[in-house]
Amino acid sequence: MTRIAVFVSGGGTNLQALIDAERNGELHDGKIVLVICNNPNAYALKRAEAAGIRHLFSKDNEEIAALLKEEAIDLIVLAGYLAIVPTSLIKAYPNRIMNIHPSLIPSFCGKGYYGLHVHEKAFARGVKVSGATVHFVSEEVDGGPIIIQRAVDVSADESPEAMQQTVLKIEHQILKEAIKLFCQKRLTVEKERVSIKCQEH
């Protein structure tokens, strides 16, 4: 079993997608055993409670590190986590922290590009195609090795909010796929590039 911790900050739509995916057997042997939230009022905590997953509000890096160790976490998933992961955690879990970003990196990413801000910038620029990226987390914000990217036509979207909803559907899909690949031990990282091994039959 691959033990997963999910870090969230808000409503937890990506978290819910992962909870549903686990129930449907879409995460291979992945099991969400811990949800950590840096917002005490986030609806994501209610989603975790409803699913019977251990969950808590914390901004204390030492407390979080201790909990991850206690739960023997194999993979950390940042699913709408609006905080910078400390260097100590990145070093403790090299290529074992995934993030979902709502653009095609390297476009509209880096410091200050999170949540709706990403889509506001993309909409203002008039992009016709956007998408989402799942990547491993490094010390550079949104700069870690890319695992999966998927594009989507946003030319018909008439607001940043509409664009956000279009991209969100892609986010749910590729995050599940990336976690499954990790759980199947099919991801390797060499020289900042991620390779996906073919599945053995």
ZAMARGU-4260 file (C-alpha; in steps of 0.2 Angstrom, whole numbers, plus 5000, padded with zeros to 4 digits):
<rodrens>
0) 5000/5000/5000 | 5006/5018/4996 | 5002/5029/5010 | 4996/5046/5004 | 4995/5063/5013
5) 4985/5077/5005 | 4989/5095/5009 | 4974/5107/5005 | 4969/5125/5009 | 4952/5128/5002
10) 4936/5119/4996 | 4945/5103/4992 | 4937/5098/4975 | 4954/5090/4970 | 4954/5081/4987
15) 4936/5074/4984 | 4941/5069/4966 | 4955/5059/4974 | 4944/5051/4988 | 4932/5046/4974
20) 4946/5039/4964 | 4953/5029/4978 | 4935/5021/4981 | 4934/5017/4963 | 4951/5008/4963
25) 4959/5022/4951 | 4974/5025/4962 | 4982/5007/4961 | 4986/5003/4979 | 4986/5022/4985
30) 4977/5026/5001 | 4974/5043/5008 | 4978/5042/5026 | 4981/5060/5031 | 4974/5077/5026
35) 4983/5093/5032 | 4975/5110/5030 | 4982/5127/5033 | 4965/5135/5034 | 4954/5130/5049
40) 4938/5135/5040 | 4942/5125/5024 | 4928/5114/5018 | 4941/5102/5013 | 4942/5097/5032
45) 4924/5092/5031 | 4927/5081/5016 | 4941/5072/5025 | 4930/5070/5040 | 4915/5063/5030
50) 4927/5050/5021 | 4934/5045/5038 | 4952/5051/5035 | 4963/5058/5048 | 4963/5077/5046
55) 4969/5092/5055 | 4973/5111/5053 | 4991/5115/5056 | 5004/5128/5050 | 5017/5121/5062
60) 5031/5113/5050 | 5038/5103/5065 | 5021/5096/5069 | 5017/5092/5051 | 5034/5083/5049
65) 5031/5073/5064 | 5013/5068/5058 | 5020/5062/5041 | 5033/5052/5050 | 5020/5044/5062
70) 5009/5040/5047 | 5023/5033/5037 | 5019/5043/5022 | 5025/5038/5005 | 5018/5052/4994
75) 5013/5070/4998 | 5000/5078/4986 | 4998/5096/4986 | 4980/5098/4980 | 4976/5117/4980
80) 4989/5120/4995 | 4992/5139/4995 | 5008/5139/5005 | 5026/5136/5001 | 5032/5119/5007
85) 5048/5121/5018 | 5065/5116/5011 | 5066/5103/5025 | 5051/5094/5019 | 5056/5094/5001
90) 5073/5087/5006 | 5065/5074/5017 | 5053/5068/5003 | 5063/5070/4986 | 5052/5067/4971
95) 5039/5061/4983 | 5029/5078/4984 | 5017/5081/4969 | 5009/5098/4965 | 4994/5102/4953
100) 4996/5118/4945 | 4982/5126/4934 | 4992/5131/4919 | 5004/5123/4906 | 5021/5126/4915
105) 5031/5136/4912 | 5017/5148/4907 | 5008/5157/4921 | 5018/5150/4935 | 5030/5154/4949
110) 5028/5166/4964 | 5011/5174/4965 | 5003/5162/4952 | 4990/5152/4962 | 4972/5149/4962
115) 4961/5161/4952 | 4976/5173/4949 | 4983/5161/4936 | 4967/5161/4926 | 4965/5180/4928
120) 4982/5182/4920 | 4979/5170/4907 | 4962/5177/4903 | 4970/5195/4902 | 4983/5189/4890
125) 4969/5181/4879 | 4976/5163/4878 | 4966/5151/4868 | 4973/5136/4875 | 4977/5133/4894
130) 4978/5117/4904 | 4986/5109/4920 | 5002/5102/4925 | 5007/5089/4939 | 5025/5091/4944
135) 5036/5085/4958 | 5040/5099/4970 | 5057/5107/4971 | 5064/5122/4980 | 5060/5133/4965
140) 5041/5137/4965 | 5033/5127/4951 | 5050/5123/4945 | 5051/5104/4949 | 5051/5090/4936
145) 5035/5089/4926 | 5025/5072/4927 | 5010/5075/4916 | 5003/5090/4907 | 4986/5091/4897
150) 4980/5105/4887 | 4962/5111/4885 | 4953/5124/4873 | 4948/5139/4883 | 4944/5151/4869
155) 4925/5150/4872 | 4927/5155/4891 | 4921/5172/4894 | 4929/5175/4911 | 4943/5169/4922
160) 4930/5160/4933 | 4924/5150/4918 | 4942/5146/4913 | 4945/5140/4930 | 4931/5128/4929
165) 4936/5122/4912 | 4954/5118/4918 | 4948/5110/4934 | 4941/5096/4925 | 4958/5092/4917
170) 4966/5094/4935 | 4956/5080/4942 | 4960/5069/4928 | 4979/5071/4927 | 4981/5072/4946
175) 4973/5054/4948 | 4984/5048/4933 | 5000/5055/4941 | 4997/5047/4958 | 4993/5030/4950
180) 5009/5030/4940 | 5018/5034/4956 | 5010/5020/4966 | 5014/5008/4951 | 5032/5013/4953
185) 5032/5019/4935 | 5040/5036/4937 | 5059/5039/4937 | 5067/5056/4937 | 5084/5059/4929
190) 5092/5076/4925 | 5075/5085/4930 | 5065/5075/4917 | 5052/5062/4922 | 5051/5046/4912
195) 5036/5035/4913 | 5039/5016/4912 | 5028/5005/4901 | 5016/4995/4912 | 5021/4977/4913
200) 5008/4964/4908
</rodrens>
